[in-house]
């Protein structure tokens, strides 16, 4: 224990003082929560904001003593409750989402953690800072262009938040905490906690027959899904993490349990009844295998063999359960035509807009509207207020080829650094997390081609955290 750690612990109350302090903190948090409820019930954002600040005060004090806990809780929440965090919001003029509150609290914890561990690599920090400055300058430029184009300010700020702020915040917070390889375990523990929570959510939806947004899907003659695609992305990452731990842990006979954990996550993804997630699972497994192949091609083939065999057996088992009807309906020609036609016309309209603003896009805040045919194909409706359902087109429309190349260039550099780290580092947990992170990037890429994946802030946060992991591991590689 360092002198700084001992000094910090000397201020932590113990015994009766701890019980009294905990009781007082709980009372303050409850009072703040009540004020939030009263403010929301009476449509008073000012009261709700004040209550939220009061409720968070004890939490901020606690996290200043143990900031790494905030890091783990933030990763767990964004992995398991991605949709919820981006749906619950407070109207304070500019809309404040629950995800924003989580990010703010964790950012303050990151500052506290950085003050406790002030040492840093100045050269690495300067390189990282240069990239971040370019990103923020480009974001400001595109936001200004959107404002000058007359886009609604809330749409402008919303796109700015989703496309730039959340990934950058995720990177900065994770970069602050991932100063030592031991803190990578905070990421793995958060991921396991999220997977366990999602398994419980899946079981509840299955047993109650509710499904994910079942009423909305059935109203559109779609099929019940038991997990959303962001939830499936978390399970895909968990599956590849478990299988990678089986690969990298020695002796392997002591790690065979990880195969069962990985296949359990795979089973949940298959049973989620989401076509996008099925494709993302395949690409995620291939991405993890490719990452492993950069160091050991033989181990890569071993992972693929177990994954393919296990997935095939799981599909056969699921087809013998009552779920087989829902799985079959997702592959029916009627369902494919309904969902495919909608996307096709959405993409055509986005492509037309992009063709008119190829290099720089229309600026942030584009509001998508398109015509889609009805069931008879002789009449149709204009659909408004929907996402494009293709994030590459979303980036192209808002920021043009320049914006897409910026993000692709950054992703390429990060992956290149991750592969170098995989060939050098030896900690099995770090190696497995790197492989799972590569799998997440591959799965997100596929999901983003069919669903508004980056539009959910939790995905952006995790991509930023993965970027920080890649940068930090490359720093450790150079220092080794």
C-alpha positions as a Python dict, from the first residue, in 0.01 Angstrom:
ca = {
    (1, 'X'): (0, 0, 0),
    (2, 'X'): (136, 343, -92),
    (3, 'X'): (149, 640, 142),
    (4, 'X'): (-121, 810, -66),
    (5, 'X'): (-351, 506, -29),
    (6, 'X'): (-287, 488, 345),
    (7, 'X'): (-369, 856, 382),
    (8, 'X'): (-693, 812, 188),
    (9, 'X'): (-795, 512, 398),
    (10, 'X'): (-726, 702, 720),
    (11, 'X'): (-1023, 925, 642),
    (12, 'X'): (-1262, 632, 588),
    (13, 'X'): (-1497, 597, 889),
    (14, 'X'): (-1510, 261, 1068),
    (15, 'X'): (-1730, 92, 1328),
    (16, 'X'): (-2007, 311, 1476),
    (17, 'X'): (-1888, 609, 1272),
    (18, 'X'): (-1927, 403, 954),
    (19, 'X'): (-2284, 301, 1047),
    (20, 'X'): (-2377, 659, 1132),
    (21, 'X'): (-2221, 793, 813),
    (22, 'X'): (-2389, 526, 603),
    (23, 'X'): (-2727, 597, 762),
    (24, 'X'): (-2692, 970, 701),
    (25, 'X'): (-2586, 915, 340),
    (26, 'X'): (-2881, 681, 282),
    (27, 'X'): (-3124, 935, 431),
    (28, 'X'): (-2988, 1212, 209),
    (29, 'X'): (-3012, 990, -101),
    (30, 'X'): (-3370, 889, -17),
    (31, 'X'): (-3467, 1254, 36),
    (32, 'X'): (-3317, 1342, -300),
    (33, 'X'): (-3497, 1053, -471),
    (34, 'X'): (-3829, 1165, -321),
    (35, 'X'): (-3769, 1517, -450),
    (36, 'X'): (-3696, 1375, -796),
    (37, 'X'): (-4023, 1180, -789),
    (38, 'X'): (-4219, 1486, -676),
    (39, 'X'): (-4058, 1700, -945),
    (40, 'X'): (-4137, 1453, -1220),
    (41, 'X'): (-4495, 1402, -1095),
    (42, 'X'): (-4556, 1778, -1096),
    (43, 'X'): (-4372, 1844, -1422),
    (44, 'X'): (-4106, 2048, -1243),
    (45, 'X'): (-3764, 1982, -1399),
    (46, 'X'): (-3600, 2226, -1157),
    (47, 'X'): (-3717, 2026, -854),
    (48, 'X'): (-3620, 1698, -1023),
    (49, 'X'): (-3272, 1832, -1100),
    (50, 'X'): (-3221, 1956, -745),
    (51, 'X'): (-3336, 1620, -609),
    (52, 'X'): (-3100, 1436, -839),
    (53, 'X'): (-2808, 1649, -723),
    (54, 'X'): (-2897, 1587, -357),
    (55, 'X'): (-2934, 1213, -415),
    (56, 'X'): (-2597, 1195, -588),
    (57, 'X'): (-2400, 1383, -321),
    (58, 'X'): (-2341, 1080, -90),
    (59, 'X'): (-2260, 868, -394),
    (60, 'X'): (-2000, 1117, -511),
    (61, 'X'): (-1839, 1120, -165),
    (62, 'X'): (-1826, 739, -158),
    (63, 'X'): (-1687, 717, -507),
    (64, 'X'): (-1413, 966, -425),
    (65, 'X'): (-1290, 706, -173),
    (66, 'X'): (-1328, 407, -408),
    (67, 'X'): (-1346, 548, -763),
    (68, 'X'): (-1273, 214, -934),
    (69, 'X'): (-1615, 95, -818),
    (70, 'X'): (-1771, 375, -1022),
    (71, 'X'): (-1581, 259, -1329),
    (72, 'X'): (-1713, -95, -1294),
    (73, 'X'): (-2070, 16, -1220),
    (74, 'X'): (-2067, 250, -1520),
    (75, 'X'): (-1948, -24, -1755),
    (76, 'X'): (-2201, -272, -1615),
    (77, 'X'): (-2492, -29, -1650),
    (78, 'X'): (-2406, 74, -2005),
    (79, 'X'): (-2359, -289, -2110),
    (80, 'X'): (-2678, -429, -1954),
    (81, 'X'): (-2916, -130, -1956),
    (82, 'X'): (-2812, 42, -2278),
    (83, 'X'): (-3163, 108, -2406),
    (84, 'X'): (-3305, 214, -2067),
    (85, 'X'): (-3025, 461, -1996),
    (86, 'X'): (-3092, 632, -2328),
    (87, 'X'): (-3471, 638, -2291),
    (88, 'X'): (-3503, 785, -1940),
    (89, 'X'): (-3442, 1159, -1957),
    (90, 'X'): (-3511, 1490, -1784),
    (91, 'X'): (-3626, 1794, -1978),
    (92, 'X'): (-3410, 2079, -1851),
    (93, 'X'): (-3428, 2279, -2173),
    (94, 'X'): (-3156, 2065, -2324),
    (95, 'X'): (-3257, 1704, -2255),
    (96, 'X'): (-3050, 1528, -1988),
    (97, 'X'): (-3046, 1149, -2017),
    (98, 'X'): (-2983, 904, -1737),
    (99, 'X'): (-2674, 796, -1929),
    (100, 'X'): (-2544, 1153, -1903),
    (101, 'X'): (-2577, 1138, -1525),
    (102, 'X'): (-2387, 807, -1513),
    (103, 'X'): (-2111, 950, -1731),
    (104, 'X'): (-2084, 1265, -1519),
    (105, 'X'): (-2055, 1071, -1193),
    (106, 'X'): (-1796, 835, -1340),
    (107, 'X'): (-1602, 1126, -1490),
    (108, 'X'): (-1577, 1282, -1143),
    (109, 'X'): (-1460, 946, -1007),
    (110, 'X'): (-1201, 933, -1287),
    (111, 'X'): (-1071, 1275, -1180),
    (112, 'X'): (-1044, 1152, -821),
    (113, 'X'): (-863, 839, -936),
    (114, 'X'): (-623, 1040, -1152),
    (115, 'X'): (-536, 1264, -856),
    (116, 'X'): (-448, 953, -657),
    (117, 'X'): (-232, 816, -941),
    (118, 'X'): (-76, 1125, -1099),
    (119, 'X'): (202, 953, -1296),
    (120, 'X'): (154, 932, -1673),
    (121, 'X'): (336, 882, -2002),
    (122, 'X'): (365, 1234, -2141),
    (123, 'X'): (445, 1125, -2497),
    (124, 'X'): (148, 890, -2512),
    (125, 'X'): (-75, 1157, -2361),
    (126, 'X'): (32, 1412, -2621),
    (127, 'X'): (-44, 1174, -2909),
    (128, 'X'): (-381, 1087, -2763),
    (129, 'X'): (-459, 1452, -2701),
    (130, 'X'): (-382, 1539, -3063),
    (131, 'X'): (-633, 1282, -3192),
    (132, 'X'): (-897, 1399, -2945),
    (133, 'X'): (-847, 1761, -3051),
    (134, 'X'): (-901, 1665, -3415),
    (135, 'X'): (-1222, 1477, -3325),
    (136, 'X'): (-1365, 1762, -3118),
    (137, 'X'): (-1270, 2024, -3379),
    (138, 'X'): (-1442, 1821, -3650),
    (139, 'X'): (-1747, 1773, -3425),
    (140, 'X'): (-1769, 2147, -3359),
    (141, 'X'): (-1740, 2222, -3730),
    (142, 'X'): (-2016, 1979, -3822),
    (143, 'X'): (-2240, 2102, -3542),
    (144, 'X'): (-2196, 2460, -3666),
    (145, 'X'): (-2275, 2350, -4021),
    (146, 'X'): (-2590, 2180, -3897),
    (147, 'X'): (-2699, 2496, -3716),
    (148, 'X'): (-2633, 2710, -4024),
    (149, 'X'): (-2834, 2463, -4234),
    (150, 'X'): (-3134, 2527, -4011),
    (151, 'X'): (-3148, 2187, -3842),
    (152, 'X'): (-3347, 2170, -3519),
    (153, 'X'): (-3106, 2242, -3234),
    (154, 'X'): (-3221, 1942, -3028),
    (155, 'X'): (-3151, 1714, -3325),
    (156, 'X'): (-2813, 1883, -3374),
    (157, 'X'): (-2713, 1835, -3011),
    (158, 'X'): (-2851, 1480, -3007),
    (159, 'X'): (-2636, 1375, -3303),
    (160, 'X'): (-2335, 1553, -3151),
    (161, 'X'): (-2387, 1361, -2828),
    (162, 'X'): (-2432, 1020, -2991),
    (163, 'X'): (-2168, 1042, -3262),
    (164, 'X'): (-1891, 1228, -3078),
    (165, 'X'): (-1945, 1299, -2708),
    (166, 'X'): (-2033, 952, -2580),
    (167, 'X'): (-1742, 771, -2752),
    (168, 'X'): (-1501, 1045, -2643),
    (169, 'X'): (-1630, 1037, -2285),
    (170, 'X'): (-1601, 658, -2283),
    (171, 'X'): (-1243, 682, -2403),
    (172, 'X'): (-1134, 950, -2154),
    (173, 'X'): (-1293, 783, -1853),
    (174, 'X'): (-1159, 437, -1936),
    (175, 'X'): (-817, 580, -2022),
    (176, 'X'): (-799, 739, -1678),
    (177, 'X'): (-881, 412, -1500),
    (178, 'X'): (-682, 170, -1718),
    (179, 'X'): (-347, 288, -1589),
    (180, 'X'): (-239, -62, -1486),
    (181, 'X'): (-323, -405, -1630),
    (182, 'X'): (-495, -505, -1304),
    (183, 'X'): (-779, -260, -1375),
    (184, 'X'): (-871, -452, -1690),
    (185, 'X'): (-1042, -689, -1449),
    (186, 'X'): (-1293, -414, -1375),
    (187, 'X'): (-1400, -444, -1738),
    (188, 'X'): (-1429, -823, -1724),
    (189, 'X'): (-1622, -817, -1395),
    (190, 'X'): (-1860, -555, -1535),
    (191, 'X'): (-1914, -768, -1843),
    (192, 'X'): (-1989, -1079, -1636),
    (193, 'X'): (-2230, -884, -1421),
    (194, 'X'): (-2406, -750, -1730),
    (195, 'X'): (-2431, -1097, -1886),
    (196, 'X'): (-2578, -1239, -1565),
    (197, 'X'): (-2833, -958, -1547),
    (198, 'X'): (-2931, -1010, -1910),
    (199, 'X'): (-2972, -1383, -1850),
    (200, 'X'): (-3221, -1296, -1578),
    (201, 'X'): (-3401, -1050, -1806),
    (202, 'X'): (-3419, -1315, -2079),
    (203, 'X'): (-3564, -1571, -1837),
    (204, 'X'): (-3827, -1322, -1716),
    (205, 'X'): (-3935, -1232, -2069),
    (206, 'X'): (-3945, -1595, -2172),
    (207, 'X'): (-4147, -1712, -1873),
    (208, 'X'): (-4394, -1422, -1891),
    (209, 'X'): (-4418, -1435, -2270),
    (210, 'X'): (-4361, -1059, -2284),
    (211, 'X'): (-4066, -1042, -2518),
    (212, 'X'): (-3877, -726, -2600),
    (213, 'X'): (-4128, -451, -2686),
    (214, 'X'): (-4367, -731, -2785),
    (215, 'X'): (-4675, -511, -2831),
    (216, 'X'): (-4498, -277, -3071),
    (217, 'X'): (-4359, -566, -3274),
    (218, 'X'): (-4688, -755, -3290),
    (219, 'X'): (-4867, -437, -3398),
    (220, 'X'): (-4638, -433, -3702),
    (221, 'X'): (-4693, -805, -3763),
    (222, 'X'): (-4338, -871, -3652),
    (223, 'X'): (-4214, -1149, -3425),
    (224, 'X'): (-4150, -1138, -3052),
    (225, 'X'): (-3784, -1097, -2957),
    (226, 'X'): (-3656, -1184, -2612),
    (227, 'X'): (-3348, -961, -2616),
    (228, 'X'): (-3274, -638, -2799),
    (229, 'X'): (-2977, -615, -3033),
    (230, 'X'): (-2773, -399, -2787),
    (231, 'X'): (-2833, -661, -2519),
    (232, 'X'): (-2725, -933, -2761),
    (233, 'X'): (-2405, -739, -2837),
    (234, 'X'): (-2315, -755, -2467),
    (235, 'X'): (-2372, -1131, -2463),
    (236, 'X'): (-2165, -1174, -2780),
    (237, 'X'): (-1879, -990, -2609),
    (238, 'X'): (-1924, -1210, -2301),
    (239, 'X'): (-1922, -1527, -2514),
    (240, 'X'): (-1598, -1432, -2688),
    (241, 'X'): (-1441, -1325, -2357),
    (242, 'X'): (-1521, -1664, -2203),
    (243, 'X'): (-1392, -1860, -2502),
    (244, 'X'): (-1078, -1644, -2515),
    (245, 'X'): (-1013, -1706, -2145),
    (246, 'X'): (-1036, -2078, -2221),
    (247, 'X'): (-778, -2030, -2497),
    (248, 'X'): (-529, -1819, -2302),
    (249, 'X'): (-552, -1975, -1954),
    (250, 'X'): (-300, -2254, -1881),
    (251, 'X'): (-334, -2538, -1818),
    (252, 'X'): (-650, -2547, -2029),
    (253, 'X'): (-808, -2834, -1835),
    (254, 'X'): (-850, -2593, -1543),
    (255, 'X'): (-1041, -2348, -1761),
    (256, 'X'): (-1289, -2577, -1937),
    (257, 'X'): (-1573, -2410, -1746),
    (258, 'X'): (-1524, -2103, -1962),
    (259, 'X'): (-1644, -2304, -2263),
    (260, 'X'): (-1975, -2365, -2087),
    (261, 'X'): (-2005, -1997, -1997),
    (262, 'X'): (-1933, -1895, -2355),
    (263, 'X'): (-2183, -2139, -2502),
    (264, 'X'): (-2447, -2024, -2251),
    (265, 'X'): (-2406, -1669, -2381),
    (266, 'X'): (-2422, -1800, -2739),
    (267, 'X'): (-2746, -1984, -2657),
    (268, 'X'): (-2904, -1663, -2525),
    (269, 'X'): (-2807, -1475, -2842),
    (270, 'X'): (-2958, -1744, -3065),
    (271, 'X'): (-3275, -1763, -2855),
    (272, 'X'): (-3307, -1383, -2854),
    (273, 'X'): (-3477, -1425, -3192),
    (274, 'X'): (-3300, -1129, -3353),
    (275, 'X'): (-3162, -1189, -3705),
    (276, 'X'): (-2919, -899, -3673),
    (277, 'X'): (-2778, -1055, -3356),
    (278, 'X'): (-2730, -1391, -3525),
    (279, 'X'): (-2517, -1232, -3796),
    (280, 'X'): (-2332, -1021, -3539),
    (281, 'X'): (-2257, -1335, -3335),
    (282, 'X'): (-2097, -1505, -3634),
    (283, 'X'): (-1886, -1199, -3716),
    (284, 'X'): (-1793, -1149, -3350),
    (285, 'X'): (-1665, -1505, -3320),
    (286, 'X'): (-1466, -1470, -3644),
    (287, 'X'): (-1323, -1137, -3522),
    (288, 'X'): (-1210, -1293, -3193),
    (289, 'X'): (-1055, -1584, -3385),
    (290, 'X'): (-873, -1340, -3615),
    (291, 'X'): (-733, -1156, -3313),
    (292, 'X'): (-610, -1483, -3162),
    (293, 'X'): (-460, -1583, -3500),
    (294, 'X'): (-230, -1280, -3486),
    (295, 'X'): (-43, -1464, -3212),
    (296, 'X'): (-139, -1831, -3251),
    (297, 'X'): (-323, -1955, -3563),
    (298, 'X'): (-368, -2299, -3408),
    (299, 'X'): (-552, -2161, -3106),
    (300, 'X'): (-767, -1954, -3339),
    (301, 'X'): (-885, -2268, -3520),
    (302, 'X'): (-951, -2434, -3183),
    (303, 'X'): (-1181, -2150, -3078),
    (304, 'X'): (-1368, -2158, -3408),
    (305, 'X'): (-1409, -2533, -3388),
    (306, 'X'): (-1562, -2518, -3041),
    (307, 'X'): (-1780, -2219, -3130),
    (308, 'X'): (-1916, -2366, -3453),
    (309, 'X'): (-1979, -2710, -3304),
    (310, 'X'): (-2138, -2570, -2992),
    (311, 'X'): (-2355, -2323, -3184),
    (312, 'X'): (-2474, -2597, -3419),
    (313, 'X'): (-2575, -2820, -3129),
    (314, 'X'): (-2752, -2531, -2957),
    (315, 'X'): (-2954, -2455, -3270),
    (316, 'X'): (-3064, -2819, -3288),
    (317, 'X'): (-3165, -2813, -2920),
    (318, 'X'): (-3360, -2488, -2958),
    (319, 'X'): (-3544, -2627, -3260),
    (320, 'X'): (-3673, -2904, -3033),
    (321, 'X'): (-3825, -2651, -2791),
    (322, 'X'): (-4142, -2439, -2826),
    (323, 'X'): (-3916, -2155, -2943),
    (324, 'X'): (-3875, -2319, -3284),
    (325, 'X'): (-4192, -2152, -3418),
    (326, 'X'): (-4065, -1803, -3338),
    (327, 'X'): (-3724, -1882, -3486),
    (328, 'X'): (-3887, -2008, -3805),
    (329, 'X'): (-4108, -1700, -3835),
    (330, 'X'): (-3800, -1476, -3829),
    (331, 'X'): (-3682, -1648, -4147),
    (332, 'X'): (-4021, -1649, -4321),
    (333, 'X'): (-4050, -1473, -4656),
    (334, 'X'): (-4328, -1249, -4523),
    (335, 'X'): (-4120, -1124, -4231),
    (336, 'X'): (-3810, -1077, -4445),
    (337, 'X'): (-4009, -882, -4705),
    (338, 'X'): (-4175, -655, -4449),
    (339, 'X'): (-3858, -558, -4263),
    (340, 'X'): (-3640, -562, -4574),
    (341, 'X'): (-3866, -332, -4777),
    (342, 'X'): (-3879, -76, -4500),
    (343, 'X'): (-3501, -65, -4471),
    (344, 'X'): (-3447, -53, -4847),
    (345, 'X'): (-3655, 261, -4894),
    (346, 'X'): (-3496, 420, -4587),
    (347, 'X'): (-3149, 354, -4725),
    (348, 'X'): (-3242, 485, -5072),
    (349, 'X'): (-3354, 817, -4929),
    (350, 'X'): (-3042, 849, -4712),
    (351, 'X'): (-2825, 769, -5015),
    (352, 'X'): (-2997, 1042, -5218),
    (353, 'X'): (-2925, 1297, -4946),
    (354, 'X'): (-2564, 1182, -4920),
    (355, 'X'): (-2511, 1210, -5297),
    (356, 'X'): (-2599, 1579, -5274),
    (357, 'X'): (-2343, 1642, -4995),
    (358, 'X'): (-2070, 1386, -5054),
    (359, 'X'): (-1763, 1524, -4879),
    (360, 'X'): (-1894, 1705, -4570),
    (361, 'X'): (-2253, 1587, -4534),
    (362, 'X'): (-2548, 1807, -4440),
    (363, 'X'): (-2416, 1887, -4092),
    (364, 'X'): (-2527, 1740, -3761),
    (365, 'X'): (-2898, 1713, -3688),
    (366, 'X'): (-3033, 1551, -4005),
    (367, 'X'): (-3395, 1443, -3953),
    (368, 'X'): (-3475, 1136, -4161),
    (369, 'X'): (-3802, 1106, -4355),
    (370, 'X'): (-3880, 869, -4641),
    (371, 'X'): (-4162, 711, -4840),
    (372, 'X'): (-4236, 343, -4801),
    (373, 'X'): (-4498, 135, -4985),
    (374, 'X'): (-4797, -17, -4810),
    (375, 'X'): (-4901, -382, -4808),
    (376, 'X'): (-5063, -353, -5150),
    (377, 'X'): (-4751, -188, -5300),
    (378, 'X'): (-4989, 57, -5475),
    (379, 'X'): (-5005, 310, -5193),
    (380, 'X'): (-4760, 415, -4931),
    (381, 'X'): (-4687, 648, -4642),
    (382, 'X'): (-4418, 898, -4551),
    (383, 'X'): (-4229, 774, -4246),
    (384, 'X'): (-4078, 1042, -4019),
    (385, 'X'): (-3894, 1043, -3689),
    (386, 'X'): (-3710, 717, -3758),
    (387, 'X'): (-3343, 630, -3773),
    (388, 'X'): (-3188, 534, -4106),
    (389, 'X'): (-3114, 183, -3971),
    (390, 'X'): (-2767, 195, -4121),
    (391, 'X'): (-2508, 384, -3917),
    (392, 'X'): (-2259, 409, -4204),
    (393, 'X'): (-2524, 601, -4401),
    (394, 'X'): (-2609, 799, -4087),
    (395, 'X'): (-2247, 912, -4059),
    (396, 'X'): (-2223, 981, -4433),
    (397, 'X'): (-2539, 1192, -4437),
    (398, 'X'): (-2439, 1397, -4132),
    (399, 'X'): (-2063, 1432, -4187),
    (400, 'X'): (-1991, 1304, -4539),
    (401, 'X'): (-1703, 1091, -4657),
    (402, 'X'): (-1468, 1298, -4442),
    (403, 'X'): (-1644, 1192, -4123),
    (404, 'X'): (-1662, 825, -4216),
    (405, 'X'): (-1293, 819, -4309),
    (406, 'X'): (-1206, 988, -3979),
    (407, 'X'): (-1377, 716, -3775),
    (408, 'X'): (-1250, 432, -3996),
    (409, 'X'): (-895, 567, -3973),
    (410, 'X'): (-909, 586, -3594),
    (411, 'X'): (-1058, 235, -3572),
    (412, 'X'): (-786, 99, -3801),
    (413, 'X'): (-507, 250, -3592),
    (414, 'X'): (-659, 118, -3269),
    (415, 'X'): (-700, -236, -3401),
    (416, 'X'): (-345, -232, -3539),
    (417, 'X'): (-217, -140, -3192),
    (418, 'X'): (-433, -409, -3029),
    (419, 'X'): (-288, -679, -3253),
    (420, 'X'): (65, -569, -3164),
    (421, 'X'): (-25, -593, -2796),
    (422, 'X'): (-172, -941, -2843),
    (423, 'X'): (161, -1062, -2978),
    (424, 'X'): (356, -920, -2682),
    (425, 'X'): (158, -923, -2355),
    (426, 'X'): (124, -1233, -2137),
    (427, 'X'): (-157, -1167, -1886),
    (428, 'X'): (-437, -1409, -1994),
    (429, 'X'): (-713, -1177, -1871),
    (430, 'X'): (-575, -884, -2071),
    (431, 'X'): (-528, -1102, -2379),
    (432, 'X'): (-884, -1237, -2350),
    (433, 'X'): (-1030, -889, -2304),
    (434, 'X'): (-843, -767, -2612),
    (435, 'X'): (-991, -1053, -2817),
    (436, 'X'): (-1339, -982, -2681),
    (437, 'X'): (-1295, -613, -2761),
    (438, 'X'): (-1205, -699, -3121),
    (439, 'X'): (-1514, -920, -3132),
    (440, 'X'): (-1728, -632, -3003),
    (441, 'X'): (-1599, -403, -3277),
    (442, 'X'): (-1673, -663, -3543),
    (443, 'X'): (-2021, -735, -3405),
    (444, 'X'): (-2104, -364, -3373),
    (445, 'X'): (-1995, -306, -3733),
    (446, 'X'): (-2243, -565, -3858),
    (447, 'X'): (-2522, -456, -3626),
    (448, 'X'): (-2472, -94, -3729),
    (449, 'X'): (-2533, -184, -4092),
    (450, 'X'): (-2887, -300, -4006),
    (451, 'X'): (-2983, -124, -3683),
    (452, 'X'): (-2926, 223, -3528),
    (453, 'X'): (-2655, 78, -3303),
    (454, 'X'): (-2435, 384, -3252),
    (455, 'X'): (-2745, 591, -3185),
    (456, 'X'): (-2766, 425, -2843),
    (457, 'X'): (-2520, 602, -2620),
    (458, 'X'): (-2412, 295, -2423),
    (459, 'X'): (-2266, 142, -2739),
    (460, 'X'): (-2064, 457, -2801),
    (461, 'X'): (-1942, 453, -2441),
    (462, 'X'): (-1822, 93, -2471),
    (463, 'X'): (-1653, 159, -2806),
    (464, 'X'): (-1468, 450, -2644),
    (465, 'X'): (-1369, 227, -2350),
    (466, 'X'): (-1244, -38, -2593),
    (467, 'X'): (-1040, 229, -2770),
    (468, 'X'): (-883, 325, -2436),
    (469, 'X'): (-802, -42, -2370),
    (470, 'X'): (-626, -66, -2707),
    (471, 'X'): (-424, 252, -2644),
    (472, 'X'): (-325, 152, -2290),
    (473, 'X'): (-218, -200, -2386),
    (474, 'X'): (-2, -57, -2663),
    (475, 'X'): (160, 172, -2404),
    (476, 'X'): (227, -129, -2182),
    (477, 'X'): (373, -311, -2480),
    (478, 'X'): (617, -27, -2550),
    (479, 'X'): (712, -8, -2182),
    (480, 'X'): (774, -387, -2157),
}
